[in-house]
Amino acid sequence: MVPADGLGWPDWPLAVARHPALPGLHRGHAEPEGPELAQALSAASGAEPDAGGLGWPGETRTETGVTLVPAVTERQSAPAAPSAPPGGGVANGAYFPTGAGSPRVRQALSVAVSRETATVSAAVPAAPEPAKDPAKYAAAYASRNVVEDAMQGGTAAQGNGDVGSVVIPEVPPSPQDTPIGRAAEAAAGVRGGGNDHPWPRPANCRIMTIANQKGGVGKTTSAVNLAASLAQHGSRVLVIDLDPQGNTSTALDVDHHVGTPSVYNMLVEDRPLADIVKPVEGLPGLYCAPATIDLAGAEIELVPLVARESRLSRAVGAYDSSGLDYILIDCPPSLGLLTLNALVAAREVLIPIQCEYYALEGLEQLIRTVDLVKGHLNPVLQITTILLTMYDGRTRLASQVADDVRSHFGEVVLQSIIPRSVRVSEAPSYGQSVITYDPGSSGSIAYVEAARELSIRSQKMAG
């Protein structure tokens, strides 16, 4: 279209939509109508509107060659979506572009027109608010009182035409009987349990090796958090870091830089265990024997030594463990001499099993190694505890692995399952266990429950 005196006309589909043969479709556009539109068109073309100011009396040709087609003077509701011709064009009083013959396209166009109409309707300014009627105001105030009374009474109030039904949720009898209340109660129990609620302590010191030759299954994480939970609830625990990476020492914030007296000096140089044990700050009753990077070469240096597989056993036997309840030995992810020393020195084996398929593949080899150690080097050794870790309830595999492990090992498997938790991974970067870093997290609560099971089993074993 050619602009008339600089005002400009809509594109050609709008001009076609204003044709008398296409009634009502122009209502979907947001252009002004009524006297304002008539005055604008009059100024552009020099034509006169009709007396009512709602439309044009007939066609008028201006100097610029613009043809004004008659507009619909009566408002009418938008017609139902008509059928479009296969090649586009005008059909049943509506314009369809080329390719709009698909029923899905027609439906989309119908929805789009409806939304555009709703937008135009919403843009119309609201009428001025009339003065308040005292009678209506009193009735509304009385209805509001009915609703407030119903809310205070804990029932549902059914309104008449002005007030809808108000549904009041049932309030639990105890604030702790809600998800947030239960989480807060669990967090308070973890943080403030301490010596106020001591757990059962074993009659003799339990020496447990935490082993699994597969890496990344939660050996170090389990050793640190189980030890912290037991110490918080009245037990005295020593953690021996036998992994050259020293992650247990890092998580407990114990100095383990090069040159620090460590497990390496104990194994290779026959240094007493008492000389390297250090208390853990912030957790009374928890101690740690740190590991340094020197331990990485210990496996080679132990090869020519006599009774190389019993070096740790002799050091632990010479240590006064009468004041301890638990000695937890964290092993490296292998079945070398370091892990062999840990199995010979312990009486029990705790196996963390990740709830994934690869974790099950190496389990048979670990059990075979434990049987060999029991048959030749340590007759009292036995697998007493299996802990399921990194459980992801969103996967079917995790539940299948848990069920298979429970069906195969029976009561040896703890009931507590350690879920995947971001807080568990974050805690070591702050030199803390998750028990002190975030007591209310799911990982912290799970480890506390697992430690509780350990303490309860200690009482059963003593009985």
TIMARVEX-503286 format. One record per residue (C-alpha): residue number from 1; residue in one letter; y, x, z. Coordinates in steps of 0.001 Angstrom, whole numbers, plus 500000, padded with zeros to 6 digits. Last residue first. Example, Ala and Ser with C-alpha at 12.3 -4.5 7.8 and 13.67 -1.06 7.14 Angstrom:
BEGIN
> num, residuo, Y, X, Z
> 2, s, 498940, 513670, 507140
> 1, a, 495500, 512300, 507800
//
This chain:
BEGIN
> num, residuo, Y, X, Z
> 463, g, 440069, 525999, 575036
> 462, a, 441802, 529153, 573869
> 461, m, 441318, 528113, 570243
> 460, k, 442734, 524671, 570997
> 459, q, 445845, 526167, 572639
> 458, s, 446366, 528519, 569728
> 457, r, 445933, 525564, 567388
> 456, i, 448923, 523907, 569044
> 455, s, 450996, 527048, 568541
> 454, l, 450105, 527277, 564871
> 453, e, 450825, 523594, 564348
> 452, r, 454260, 524051, 565881
> 451, a, 454880, 526957, 563530
> 450, a, 454091, 524683, 560568
> 449, e, 456448, 522007, 561924
> 448, v, 459228, 524562, 562311
> 447, y, 458562, 525802, 558793
> 446, a, 458907, 522282, 557386
> 445, i, 462132, 521611, 559319
> 444, s, 463679, 524803, 557994
> 443, g, 462658, 524094, 554410
> 442, s, 464021, 520548, 554510
> 441, s, 467386, 521745, 555753
> 440, g, 468688, 520761, 559178
> 439, p, 468384, 524173, 560797
> 438, d, 470486, 525854, 558089
> 437, y, 470924, 529597, 558671
> 436, t, 469141, 529792, 562022
> 435, i, 465760, 528439, 560917
> 434, v, 466428, 529586, 557351
> 433, s, 465996, 533122, 558623
> 432, q, 469053, 535275, 558700
> 431, g, 470537, 538399, 557126
> 430, y, 473055, 536348, 555138
> 429, s, 471363, 537108, 551805
> 428, p, 468058, 536293, 553525
> 427, a, 469158, 532626, 554076
> 426, e, 469916, 531706, 550471
> 425, s, 466326, 531385, 549259
> 424, v, 465281, 529103, 552113
> 423, r, 468477, 527122, 551640
> 422, v, 467605, 526405, 548013
> 421, s, 464425, 524665, 549085
> 420, r, 461048, 524223, 547441
> 419, p, 458861, 522414, 549893
> 418, i, 456718, 523964, 552659
> 417, i, 453754, 521725, 553459
> 416, s, 452800, 520926, 557055
> 415, q, 449233, 519721, 557494
> 414, l, 448011, 523274, 557800
> 413, v, 444946, 524190, 555764
> 412, v, 442034, 525542, 557843
> 411, e, 440994, 521943, 558492
> 410, g, 439294, 521611, 555108
> 409, f, 439100, 524681, 552886
> 408, h, 437815, 523119, 549633
> 407, s, 439138, 519558, 549916
> 406, r, 442466, 520778, 551284
> 405, v, 442892, 523328, 548496
> 404, d, 442034, 520751, 545836
> 403, d, 444428, 518161, 547266
> 402, a, 447311, 520631, 547449
> 401, v, 446652, 521848, 543909
> 400, q, 446597, 518264, 542622
> 399, s, 449808, 517407, 544467
> 398, a, 451595, 520384, 542927
> 397, l, 450193, 519686, 539464
> 396, r, 451589, 516145, 539414
> 395, t, 455134, 517475, 539542
> 394, r, 458130, 515849, 541230
> 393, g, 456796, 516665, 544706
> 392, d, 457480, 520351, 544248
> 391, y, 455658, 522360, 546900
> 390, m, 456846, 525940, 547187
> 389, t, 454310, 526712, 549932
> 388, l, 450906, 525502, 551141
> 387, l, 449878, 527392, 554288
> 386, i, 446287, 528448, 554895
> 385, t, 445250, 529431, 558411
> 384, t, 442117, 530764, 560114
> 383, i, 440640, 533153, 557560
> 382, q, 438396, 535417, 559580
> 381, l, 438256, 539017, 560829
> 380, v, 436039, 539676, 563838
> 379, p, 433630, 541967, 561924
> 378, n, 436353, 544395, 560832
> 377, l, 435268, 547342, 558656
> 376, h, 432074, 546629, 556699
> 375, g, 431237, 542910, 556545
> 374, k, 434658, 541593, 557521
> 373, v, 436406, 543894, 555112
> 372, l, 434081, 542814, 552303
> 371, d, 434554, 539123, 553159
> 370, v, 438346, 539526, 553159
> 369, t, 438158, 541202, 549743
> 368, r, 436057, 538322, 548366
> 367, i, 438576, 535828, 549736
> 366, l, 441395, 537704, 548015
> 365, q, 439500, 537779, 544705
> 364, e, 438873, 534041, 544859
> 363, l, 442533, 533331, 545607
> 362, g, 443741, 535190, 542538
> 361, e, 443349, 532244, 540162
> 360, l, 444607, 529685, 542663
> 359, a, 448173, 531002, 542705
> 358, y, 448280, 530831, 538918
> 357, y, 447776, 527045, 539024
> 356, e, 450738, 526159, 541185
> 355, c, 451250, 524960, 544746
> 354, q, 451922, 528449, 546082
> 353, i, 449327, 529520, 548575
> 352, p, 450259, 531331, 551782
> 351, i, 447145, 532905, 553310
> 350, l, 447071, 533551, 557053
> 349, v, 444298, 535961, 558021
> 348, e, 443095, 536408, 561583
> 347, r, 441796, 539279, 563689
> 346, a, 444140, 541895, 562359
> 345, a, 444079, 545718, 562112
> 344, v, 441428, 545922, 559379
> 343, l, 443194, 543358, 557209
> 342, a, 446553, 545135, 557588
> 341, n, 445068, 548506, 556712
> 340, l, 443497, 546986, 553580
> 339, t, 446879, 545525, 552615
> 338, l, 448411, 549000, 552831
> 337, l, 445448, 550635, 551092
> 336, g, 445684, 548430, 548012
> 335, l, 445064, 544720, 547503
> 334, s, 448500, 543918, 546145
> 333, p, 451595, 541813, 546813
> 332, p, 452709, 543816, 549893
> 331, c, 451639, 542619, 553345
> 330, d, 453611, 541072, 556232
> 329, i, 451851, 541606, 559555
> 328, l, 452499, 538990, 562254
> 327, i, 451839, 539976, 565866
> 326, y, 451897, 536928, 568135
> 325, d, 452028, 536229, 571879
> 324, l, 453468, 539509, 573074
> 323, g, 453927, 541021, 576554
> 322, s, 450362, 542279, 576734
> 321, s, 450780, 543946, 573350
> 320, d, 451053, 547488, 574687
> 319, y, 450649, 549522, 571507
> 318, a, 447633, 551837, 571231
> 317, g, 445591, 549134, 569505
> 316, v, 448431, 548485, 567041
> 315, a, 448553, 552175, 566101
> 314, r, 444760, 552415, 565808
> 313, s, 444582, 549364, 563552
> 312, l, 447430, 550660, 561386
> 311, r, 445613, 553888, 560598
> 310, s, 442225, 552201, 560056
> 309, e, 442006, 552264, 556229
> 308, r, 442825, 555985, 556060
> 307, a, 439908, 556886, 558300
> 306, v, 440512, 560599, 557546
> 305, l, 443533, 561318, 555402
> 304, p, 443213, 562364, 551740
> 303, v, 444155, 558898, 550358
> 302, l, 446921, 558109, 552841
> 301, e, 449541, 560102, 550943
> 300, i, 448980, 558090, 547783
> 299, e, 449257, 554728, 549541
> 298, a, 452228, 556004, 551561
> 297, g, 454361, 556629, 548510
> 296, a, 456020, 553196, 548542
> 295, l, 456392, 553414, 552325
> 294, d, 459268, 555810, 551847
> 293, i, 461302, 552816, 550644
> 292, t, 461708, 551789, 554244
> 291, a, 459782, 549335, 556429
> 290, p, 460925, 547896, 559749
> 289, a, 458861, 547151, 562891
> 288, c, 460472, 543901, 564053
> 287, y, 460933, 542099, 567354
> 286, l, 461542, 538466, 568346
> 285, g, 461705, 537427, 572023
> 284, p, 465423, 536723, 571965
> 283, l, 466655, 535666, 568518
> 282, g, 470312, 536491, 567925
> 281, e, 469701, 540139, 567222
> 280, v, 466154, 541132, 566338
> 279, p, 464692, 543740, 568676
> 278, k, 463484, 547037, 567210
> 277, v, 459995, 548534, 567048
> 276, i, 459924, 552091, 565663
> 275, d, 459102, 554133, 568739
> 274, a, 456680, 551552, 570191
> 273, l, 454489, 551896, 567113
> 272, p, 453714, 555502, 568014
> 271, r, 454227, 558096, 565229
> 270, d, 450984, 559140, 563576
> 269, e, 452843, 560924, 560748
> 268, v, 451447, 558934, 557806
> 267, l, 450989, 555466, 559236
> 266, m, 453641, 555447, 561997
> 265, n, 456214, 557386, 560023
> 264, y, 455795, 554951, 557133
> 263, v, 456118, 551984, 559479
> 262, s, 459690, 553016, 560154
> 261, p, 461976, 555472, 561900
> 260, t, 465207, 555233, 559829
> 259, g, 465658, 558120, 557391
> 258, v, 466206, 555918, 554344
> 257, h, 467761, 552610, 555315
> 256, h, 465833, 550019, 557294
> 255, d, 468304, 548472, 559743
> 254, v, 467094, 545084, 560943
> 253, d, 468867, 541975, 559656
> 252, l, 465782, 539753, 560046
> 251, a, 465797, 538879, 556334
> 250, t, 466383, 542516, 555384
> 249, s, 463527, 543787, 557544
> 248, t, 461219, 541201, 555990
> 247, n, 462355, 542221, 552526
> 246, g, 461479, 545879, 553091
> 245, q, 460419, 546517, 549492
> 244, p, 457728, 548874, 550770
> 243, d, 455857, 545877, 552272
> 242, l, 454175, 546561, 555610
> 241, d, 456884, 544931, 557738
> 240, i, 455358, 544401, 561172
> 239, v, 456702, 541275, 562880
> 238, l, 456422, 541118, 566672
> 237, v, 456634, 537726, 568399
> 236, r, 457271, 536522, 571922
> 235, s, 456944, 532739, 572188
> 234, g, 459440, 530402, 573870
> 233, h, 460367, 527918, 571212
> 232, q, 462963, 529931, 569343
> 231, a, 460527, 532826, 569079
> 230, l, 457914, 530626, 567392
> 229, s, 460446, 529339, 564879
> 228, a, 461756, 532833, 564103
> 227, a, 458236, 534189, 563600
> 226, l, 457297, 531308, 561317
> 225, n, 460517, 531837, 559383
> 224, v, 460096, 535566, 558844
> 223, a, 456371, 535602, 558061
> 222, s, 456632, 532563, 555780
> 221, t, 459488, 534033, 553768
> 220, t, 457676, 537361, 553492
> 219, k, 454453, 535775, 552228
> 218, g, 456118, 533086, 550104
> 217, v, 454077, 532960, 546895
> 216, g, 456247, 535387, 544954
> 215, g, 453641, 538051, 544373
> 214, k, 449930, 537431, 544038
> 213, q, 447830, 539720, 546239
> 212, n, 448010, 537255, 549098
> 211, a, 448258, 538306, 552721
> 210, i, 449852, 537290, 556010
> 209, t, 447876, 539268, 558594
> 208, m, 447636, 537680, 562021
> 207, i, 447244, 539369, 565396
> 206, r, 447117, 536667, 568097
> 205, c, 447998, 538001, 571554
> 204, n, 445807, 536440, 574208
> 203, a, 445972, 533132, 576095
> 202, p, 448022, 531614, 573301
> 201, r, 451338, 529914, 574087
> 200, p, 451892, 526173, 573972
> 199, w, 455387, 525285, 572772
> 198, p, 458490, 525561, 574885
> 197, h, 460882, 522565, 574899
> 196, d, 464039, 523712, 576699
> 195, n, 463171, 527317, 575815
> 194, g, 464593, 526917, 572385
> 193, g, 464798, 523440, 570911
> 192, g, 468551, 523557, 570298
> 191, r, 468742, 524370, 566627
> 190, v, 465415, 522924, 565534
> 189, g, 465658, 519799, 567674
> 188, a, 469273, 519241, 566694
> 187, a, 468318, 519564, 563035
> 186, a, 465475, 517086, 563465
> 185, e, 467787, 514582, 565186
> 184, a, 470381, 514998, 562468
> 183, a, 467771, 514466, 559759
> 182, r, 466452, 511357, 561535
> 181, g, 469955, 509959, 561886
> 180, i, 470776, 510631, 558251
> 179, p, 467592, 508921, 557079
> 178, t, 468098, 506010, 559492
> 177, d, 466214, 505127, 562693
> 176, q, 468346, 507537, 564758
> 175, p, 471092, 504915, 565010
> 174, s, 468615, 502710, 566920
> 173, p, 468085, 498974, 566463
> 172, p, 468735, 499357, 562757
> 171, v, 471635, 497209, 561468
> 170, e, 470609, 494526, 558995
> 169, p, 472809, 494355, 555965
> 168, i, 475462, 491592, 555839
> 167, v, 475408, 489484, 552685
> 166, v, 478683, 487715, 551883
> 165, s, 478438, 484632, 549664
> 164, g, 481482, 483882, 547577
> 163, v, 484813, 482494, 548805
> 162, d, 486952, 480246, 546597
> 161, g, 484473, 477585, 545435
> 160, n, 482715, 477166, 548751
> 159, g, 481532, 480221, 550624
> 158, q, 478061, 480881, 552019
> 157, a, 478280, 483175, 555009
> 156, a, 475391, 485588, 555563
> 155, t, 474659, 486506, 559164
> 154, g, 475494, 489488, 561414
> 153, g, 477756, 487483, 563736
> 152, q, 480714, 489761, 563157
> 151, m, 480304, 489448, 559409
> 150, a, 480007, 485656, 559627
> 149, d, 483165, 485441, 561704
> 148, e, 484983, 487602, 559180
> 147, v, 483817, 485373, 556313
> 146, v, 484899, 482184, 558079
> 145, n, 488234, 483770, 558969
> 144, r, 488792, 484582, 555303
> 143, s, 488156, 480943, 554413
> 142, a, 490776, 479836, 556968
> 141, y, 493316, 482250, 555462
> 140, a, 492557, 480910, 551986
> 139, a, 493099, 477335, 553183
> 138, a, 496354, 478283, 554906
> 137, y, 497620, 479984, 551738
> 136, k, 496669, 476951, 549653
> 135, a, 498687, 474662, 551945
> 134, p, 501663, 477024, 552105
> 133, d, 501838, 477268, 548289
> 132, k, 502837, 480741, 547288
> 131, a, 505458, 481023, 544576
> 130, p, 504143, 481700, 541139
> 129, e, 503215, 485176, 539968
> 128, p, 504852, 485992, 536671
> 127, a, 502494, 485720, 533701
> 126, a, 500345, 488717, 532926
> 125, p, 501260, 491095, 530155
> 124, v, 498955, 491049, 527097
> 123, a, 497105, 494383, 526910
> 122, a, 493897, 492882, 528335
> 121, s, 493683, 490439, 525454
> 120, v, 494068, 493247, 522916
> 119, t, 491297, 495232, 524616
> 118, a, 488980, 492185, 524690
> 117, t, 489540, 491667, 520971
> 116, e, 488686, 495317, 520303
> 115, r, 485507, 494988, 522389
> 114, s, 484407, 491901, 520436
> 113, v, 485124, 493617, 517103
> 112, a, 483032, 496621, 518168
> 111, v, 480145, 494400, 519281
> 110, s, 480126, 492610, 515890
> 109, l, 480298, 495926, 514045
> 108, a, 477330, 497244, 516043
> 107, q, 475340, 494102, 515258
> 106, r, 476153, 494402, 511574
> 105, v, 475076, 498035, 511597
> 104, r, 471751, 497124, 513239
> 103, p, 471233, 494314, 510708
> 102, s, 471769, 496805, 507845
> 101, g, 474115, 495578, 505083
> 100, a, 477051, 497689, 506124
> 99, g, 476547, 500264, 503354
> 98, t, 479842, 499560, 501600
> 97, p, 482424, 498063, 503908
> 96, f, 482211, 494449, 505045
> 95, y, 485116, 491981, 504853
> 94, a, 484757, 488503, 506285
> 93, g, 485147, 484968, 504877
> 92, n, 481489, 484323, 504203
> 91, a, 481150, 487549, 502197
> 90, v, 483735, 490058, 501036
> 89, g, 482678, 493564, 499985
> 88, g, 479669, 495718, 500830
> 87, g, 476776, 496644, 498541
> 86, p, 474018, 494642, 500228
> 85, p, 476289, 491682, 501033
> 84, a, 477077, 491185, 504706
> 83, s, 475868, 488277, 506801
> 82, p, 478411, 486665, 509049
> 81, a, 479096, 487539, 512717
> 80, a, 480090, 484285, 514385
> 79, p, 483674, 483186, 513958
> 78, a, 486519, 484413, 516153
> 77, s, 488290, 481462, 517821
> 76, q, 491227, 479889, 516086
> 75, r, 494957, 480353, 516187
> 74, e, 496793, 478287, 513590
> 73, t, 499396, 479721, 511210
> 72, v, 497024, 481804, 509169
> 71, a, 499019, 484236, 507099
> 70, p, 500103, 483802, 503481
> 69, v, 499949, 486938, 501340
> 68, l, 502938, 489208, 501110
> 67, t, 502890, 491175, 497879
> 66, v, 504532, 494580, 497988
> 65, g, 506035, 495618, 494658
> 64, t, 508869, 497674, 496053
> 63, e, 511484, 495179, 494967
> 62, t, 509808, 492457, 496981
> 61, r, 507377, 489768, 495870
> 60, t, 507045, 486720, 498146
> 59, e, 503879, 484638, 498471
> 58, g, 504152, 481513, 500475
> 57, p, 505688, 479867, 503513
> 56, w, 505093, 482871, 505781
> 55, g, 503794, 482480, 509324
> 54, l, 504599, 481693, 512942
> 53, g, 508381, 481526, 512903
> 52, g, 508307, 477719, 513138
> 51, a, 510924, 477295, 510442
> 50, d, 509091, 479458, 507949
> 49, p, 509952, 483064, 507495
> 48, e, 512533, 484238, 504964
> 47, a, 511916, 487070, 502531
> 46, g, 514036, 490225, 502328
> 45, s, 510997, 492476, 502267
> 44, a, 511279, 494840, 505201
> 43, a, 513734, 492902, 507372
> 42, s, 511735, 489725, 506870
> 41, l, 508492, 491525, 507709
> 40, a, 509946, 492708, 511002
> 39, q, 511372, 489281, 511805
> 38, a, 508060, 487541, 511068
> 37, l, 506118, 490059, 513174
> 36, e, 508428, 489508, 516153
> 35, p, 508354, 485702, 515663
> 34, g, 504552, 485481, 515992
> 33, e, 502209, 488434, 515771
> 32, p, 502172, 492073, 516855
> 31, e, 499385, 494340, 515521
> 30, a, 496294, 494941, 517737
> 29, h, 493640, 493998, 515203
> 28, g, 490740, 491639, 515989
> 27, r, 492830, 488543, 515184
> 26, h, 492875, 489655, 511542
> 25, l, 489326, 488258, 511238
> 24, g, 490459, 484657, 511876
> 23, p, 490279, 483232, 508371
> 22, l, 489173, 485349, 505416
> 21, a, 489899, 483167, 502358
> 20, p, 493521, 482809, 503478
> 19, h, 493990, 486583, 502928
> 18, r, 495098, 488456, 506001
> 17, a, 491794, 490393, 506095
> 16, v, 492554, 491747, 502635
> 15, a, 495812, 493189, 503918
> 14, l, 493978, 494637, 506910
> 13, p, 491351, 496223, 504622
> 12, w, 494211, 497711, 502525
> 11, d, 495724, 499911, 505205
> 10, p, 498562, 498608, 507336
> 9, w, 502088, 498498, 505923
> 8, g, 504975, 500869, 506344
> 7, l, 508397, 500359, 507928
> 6, g, 510274, 502853, 505754
> 5, d, 512176, 500305, 503625
> 4, a, 508902, 498864, 502272
> 3, p, 505950, 501240, 502374
> 2, v, 503586, 501105, 499385
> 1, m, 500000, 500000, 500000
//
